[in-house]
Amino acid sequence: MLRSLCAQTSVLRLSAAALGAESELAMGALQSKRNLPAKGTKPLPRMLWDKEDLKKQSGGEYTHKPLRVRRLGGRDPVTWHKINQHIGGGVKFDYFMVDFHRRGPDHPTETYDERVLEVRRDPNRSSHIALVAGENGKRWILATENMQAGQIIRTSGHIPANPIVGAEGDSYPLGALAPGSVINSVERYPNEESEVFIVRAGTCATVVRHQGDYVVVRLPHKHEFSLHKSCMATVGRLSHADFDNKIYGSAQMHRRFGYKMASGLFHKKDGYFGRKVRALPPVRTLVAPEAEPPRKKVYTLTKTQCSGVKGPTAQVHILVDAGYTNRTYQD
């Protein structure tokens, strides 16, 4: 009898160990398959200034006039909880709204011309910005490498039969540019509400090839996206390419730009740091923006619902759990 019990317990131990090993292998295979970073390294949103306050100042419309920035110091504008560390203070810079979406006529011989009035540094962005004026008014755009005041830039929405090599600073649909063209401010989707690629200083994307109604574009991190041919893009590389090579020089200069210095304490690195050799993902086709996920629903259950016991036989006296019963015992 004792031998059989020992054998059963050893079998149970072996089965539990096997299950644990299988679960660990499954989790490891899942992480290696998804190429996920280490736990706890998901980037947080940068709470630098209040975007809702900027919308109130502009009335929800575009304006080329400078707006007063309401700095958040790394805190959430609603709960005022600290989200980002080492952010706070700094000189009160003005905010300039940049128009990333340029639109022009679809006629092959017509273009929308604008003159560059000023090229200046933007304290809220890494790239320089340019003030341009045309028939529809003034606006700020991202400046390319060789853009200067007095230059005439053109915007066209026509897609010719044969791709062309556009001039720097001009804007065309992706379907109109020849393979090998260097571009920036690329729209994700063919509408004026979508986000754009390539807004950092000194960066650019490359047109790789045309595939029917879509154009394959290679971004600076070598990932390729297939975008619709009517998505607008600006020809050229963005300005201020030496932005990453500049140094602040002192802790006081960091403070001026709104960055608080770290304490200098040792922080243990996790798996997000270090070199990772991974295969590039396949070409991703962007057809339409993803729909917002449904809001999470919260339900409140009673004790009876949480107990899991259903039916009329479940209604027992509250003293039963305490050891009291209504049964009669015979002597």
MARPALUM-255714 format. One line per field, with one value per residue (C-alpha): residue number from 1; chain; x, z, y. Coordinates in steps of 0.05 Angstrom, whole numbers, m for minus. Each point is the difference from the previous one (the first is absolute). Example, Ala and Ser with C-alpha at 12.3 -4.5 7.8 and 13.67 -1.06 7.14 Angstrom:
BEGIN
n <- c(1, 2)
chain <- c(A, A)
px <- c(246, 27)
pz <- c(156, m13)
py <- c(m90, 69)
This chain:
BEGIN
n <- c(1, 2, 3, 4, 5, 6, 7, 8, 9, 10, 11, 12, 13, 14, 15, 16, 17, 18, 19, 20, 21, 22, 23, 24, 25, 26, 27, 28, 29, 30, 31, 32, 33, 34, 35, 36, 37, 38, 39, 40, 41, 42, 43, 44, 45, 46, 47, 48, 49, 50, 51, 52, 53, 54, 55, 56, 57, 58, 59, 60, 61, 62, 63, 64, 65, 66, 67, 68, 69, 70, 71, 72, 73, 74, 75, 76, 77, 78, 79, 80, 81, 82, 83, 84, 85, 86, 87, 88, 89, 90, 91, 92, 93, 94, 95, 96, 97, 98, 99, 100, 101, 102, 103, 104, 105, 106, 107, 108, 109, 110, 111, 112, 113, 114, 115, 116, 117, 118, 119, 120, 121, 122, 123, 124, 125, 126, 127, 128, 129, 130, 131, 132, 133, 134, 135, 136, 137, 138, 139, 140, 141, 142, 143, 144, 145, 146, 147, 148, 149, 150, 151, 152, 153, 154, 155, 156, 157, 158, 159, 160, 161, 162, 163, 164, 165, 166, 167, 168, 169, 170, 171, 172, 173, 174, 175, 176, 177, 178, 179, 180, 181, 182, 183, 184, 185, 186, 187, 188, 189, 190, 191, 192, 193, 194, 195, 196, 197, 198, 199, 200, 201, 202, 203, 204, 205, 206, 207, 208, 209, 210, 211, 212, 213, 214, 215, 216, 217, 218, 219, 220, 221, 222, 223, 224, 225, 226, 227, 228, 229, 230, 231, 232, 233, 234, 235, 236, 237, 238, 239, 240, 241, 242, 243, 244, 245, 246, 247, 248, 249, 250, 251, 252, 253, 254, 255, 256, 257, 258, 259, 260, 261, 262, 263, 264, 265, 266, 267, 268, 269, 270, 271, 272, 273, 274, 275, 276, 277, 278, 279, 280, 281, 282, 283, 284, 285, 286, 287, 288, 289, 290, 291, 292, 293, 294, 295, 296, 297, 298, 299, 300, 301, 302, 303, 304, 305, 306, 307, 308, 309, 310, 311, 312, 313, 314, 315, 316, 317, 318, 319, 320, 321, 322, 323, 324, 325, 326, 327, 328, 329, 330, 331)
chain <- c(A, A, A, A, A, A, A, A, A, A, A, A, A, A, A, A, A, A, A, A, A, A, A, A, A, A, A, A, A, A, A, A, A, A, A, A, A, A, A, A, A, A, A, A, A, A, A, A, A, A, A, A, A, A, A, A, A, A, A, A, A, A, A, A, A, A, A, A, A, A, A, A, A, A, A, A, A, A, A, A, A, A, A, A, A, A, A, A, A, A, A, A, A, A, A, A, A, A, A, A, A, A, A, A, A, A, A, A, A, A, A, A, A, A, A, A, A, A, A, A, A, A, A, A, A, A, A, A, A, A, A, A, A, A, A, A, A, A, A, A, A, A, A, A, A, A, A, A, A, A, A, A, A, A, A, A, A, A, A, A, A, A, A, A, A, A, A, A, A, A, A, A, A, A, A, A, A, A, A, A, A, A, A, A, A, A, A, A, A, A, A, A, A, A, A, A, A, A, A, A, A, A, A, A, A, A, A, A, A, A, A, A, A, A, A, A, A, A, A, A, A, A, A, A, A, A, A, A, A, A, A, A, A, A, A, A, A, A, A, A, A, A, A, A, A, A, A, A, A, A, A, A, A, A, A, A, A, A, A, A, A, A, A, A, A, A, A, A, A, A, A, A, A, A, A, A, A, A, A, A, A, A, A, A, A, A, A, A, A, A, A, A, A, A, A, A, A, A, A, A, A, A, A, A, A, A, A, A, A, A, A, A, A, A, A, A, A, A, A, A, A, A, A, A, A, A, A, A, A, A, A)
px <- c(0, 56, 38, m60, m12, 74, m4, m63, 31, 63, m43, m38, 66, 26, m64, 0, 72, m15, m59, 43, 55, m50, m32, 69, 18, m66, 9, 71, m21, m56, 46, 53, m54, m28, 69, m27, 45, 10, m57, m9, 34, m61, 11, m44, m35, 41, m38, 37, m56, m76, m26, m73, 19, 31, m65, m39, 47, m5, m75, 11, 25, 69, 36, 71, 3, 41, m37, 18, 22, m28, 54, m20, 67, m11, m69, m66, m44, m62, 24, 65, 36, 74, 10, 69, 60, 55, m47, m19, 14, 33, m8, m70, 6, m56, m33, m7, m51, 29, m43, 23, m52, 13, m53, 3, m41, m8, 10, 67, 20, m24, 36, m11, 60, 24, 59, 45, 0, 42, 39, 10, 14, m59, 11, m54, 27, 67, m7, m2, m66, m15, m54, m30, m54, m46, m68, m35, 41, 60, 21, 60, 30, 61, 61, 46, 76, 10, m64, 12, m41, m26, m4, m63, m27, m55, m54, m33, m53, 7, 27, 32, 7, 76, 30, 41, 58, m28, 38, 19, m54, m56, m57, m29, m41, 42, m25, 33, 70, 52, 33, 60, m31, 17, m63, m26, m67, m32, m74, m22, m68, m27, m37, 16, m14, 52, 68, 63, 67, 69, m4, 67, 59, 48, m43, m32, m35, 12, m49, 17, m50, m71, m50, m66, m37, 52, 72, 51, 39, 61, 6, 65, m4, m3, m72, m41, m73, m47, m38, m54, 26, m42, 34, 38, 74, 53, 64, 66, 33, m21, 44, 42, 35, 53, m53, 24, 73, m14, 15, m33, 64, m27, m56, m27, m9, m39, m44, m12, m29, m44, 41, 16, 66, 1, 24, 59, m23, 12, m59, 1, m9, m53, m5, m19, 73, 54, 5, m55, 8, m70, m27, m36, m76, m34, m29, m60, m58, m39, m69, m43, 10, m17, m66, 2, m10, m66, m1, 8, m63, m1, m51, m18, m23, m36, 25, m50, 25, 73, m11, m14, m56, m66, m71, m50, 41, 56, m41, 25, 2, 57, 22, 16, 69, 14, m12, m73, m49, m73, 12, m23, 50, m20, 30)
pz <- c(0, 19, m64, m44, 34, m10, m73, m10, 33, m43, m62, 22, 11, m68, m34, 35, m19, m72, m2, 28, m50, m58, 23, 4, m69, m28, 29, m26, m69, 0, 19, m51, m54, 14, 10, 61, 44, 73, 49, 25, m57, m38, m14, 37, m32, 7, 41, m22, m14, 2, m70, 20, 23, m68, m34, 44, m18, m75, 2, m32, m65, m29, 13, m17, 60, 61, 58, 73, 26, 64, 26, 38, 31, m15, 33, m28, m17, 31, 61, 10, 16, m16, m65, m25, 45, m9, m36, 28, 0, m59, m40, m26, m75, m49, m39, m76, m34, m60, m59, m21, m55, m65, m54, m72, m65, m39, m68, m33, m16, 65, 66, 66, 9, 67, 18, 60, 45, 58, 23, 75, 57, 37, 75, 1, m58, m23, m73, m23, m23, m58, m5, m70, m31, m59, m27, 58, 54, 44, 34, 32, m32, 14, m35, m43, m2, m53, 10, 4, 6, m67, m31, m38, 17, m38, 17, m51, 8, m70, m12, m69, m42, 9, 68, 7, 42, 43, 23, 73, 41, m49, 19, m44, 8, 9, m66, m37, 28, m32, 39, 40, 17, 69, 36, 68, 33, m31, 14, 26, m33, m57, 45, 39, 68, m3, 33, m39, m3, 2, 44, 37, m19, m52, m18, m66, m33, m68, m54, m16, m54, m26, 7, m34, 43, 55, 8, 45, 44, 42, 65, 36, 44, m64, 10, m64, m5, m60, m3, m48, m60, 16, 67, m1, 15, m2, m40, 37, 66, 62, 27, 64, m12, 54, 54, 34, 0, 40, 74, 56, 36, 71, 46, m3, m75, 10, 49, m52, m49, 54, 19, 73, 12, 27, 71, m24, 37, m33, m38, m19, m74, m24, m64, m43, m2, m42, m72, m30, m69, m27, m69, m32, m4, m68, m38, 38, m42, 30, m31, 51, 72, 54, 36, 73, 47, 38, 69, 58, 39, 75, 35, 73, 26, 65, 50, m27, m71, 21, 39, m63, 34, m39, 9, 57, 40, 7, 48, 68, 68, 12, 62, m39, m17, 73, 19, 20, m34, 6, m3, 55, 26, 32, 66)
py <- c(0, 49, m16, 14, 68, 19, m19, 42, 61, m6, m4, 62, 38, m20, 21, 68, 12, m20, 48, 56, m12, m3, 66, 34, m26, 24, 70, 4, m23, 51, 58, m21, m5, 69, 33, 36, 42, m14, 10, 71, 36, 27, 74, 49, 60, 63, 52, 63, 49, 1, m14, 12, 70, 14, m21, 49, 57, m14, m14, m68, 31, 10, 65, 22, 46, m23, m31, 2, m68, m27, m46, m63, m18, m74, m4, m23, 60, m33, m38, 39, m65, m2, m38, 21, 8, 54, 48, 68, 74, 34, 64, 14, m10, 15, m56, 3, m45, m37, m19, m69, m10, 38, m3, 24, m1, m65, 33, m19, 72, 33, 5, 36, 46, 28, 45, m15, 61, m24, m62, m4, m47, m30, m12, m53, m42, m26, 23, 72, 30, 47, 52, m1, 43, m14, 16, m34, 35, m14, m64, m35, m62, m42, 28, m43, 3, 54, 40, 75, 64, 24, m69, m21, m69, m35, m51, m45, m54, m29, m70, m4, m63, 1, 15, 64, 23, 57, 61, 7, 33, m16, m47, m55, m64, m62, m27, 59, m11, m45, m57, 24, 68, 27, 24, 23, 16, m62, m9, m68, 4, 45, 49, 63, m31, m56, 2, 8, m36, 34, 62, m5, 44, m28, m60, m21, m59, m32, m20, m73, m22, 7, m57, 17, 51, m4, 24, m34, 48, m17, 39, 18, m62, m43, m21, 2, 23, m5, 66, 23, 38, 62, 11, 66, 8, 55, m10, 7, m15, 38, 56, 6, m67, 15, 3, m65, 24, 62, 1, 39, 15, 7, m20, 71, m6, m65, 38, 55, m51, m32, m61, m14, m34, m71, m15, m41, m63, m67, m28, m72, m13, m48, m41, 60, 24, m32, m22, m42, m32, m11, m13, 58, m7, m9, 59, 26, 27, 59, 2, 36, 24, m50, 10, 19, m60, m2, 29, m49, m16, m6, m45, m5, m68, m18, m52, m51, 10, m4, m64, m41, m38, 4, m25, m3, m51, 50, 42, m23, 32, 49, m38, m64, 25, 13, m73, 3, m48, m18, m74, m46, m51, m65, m22)
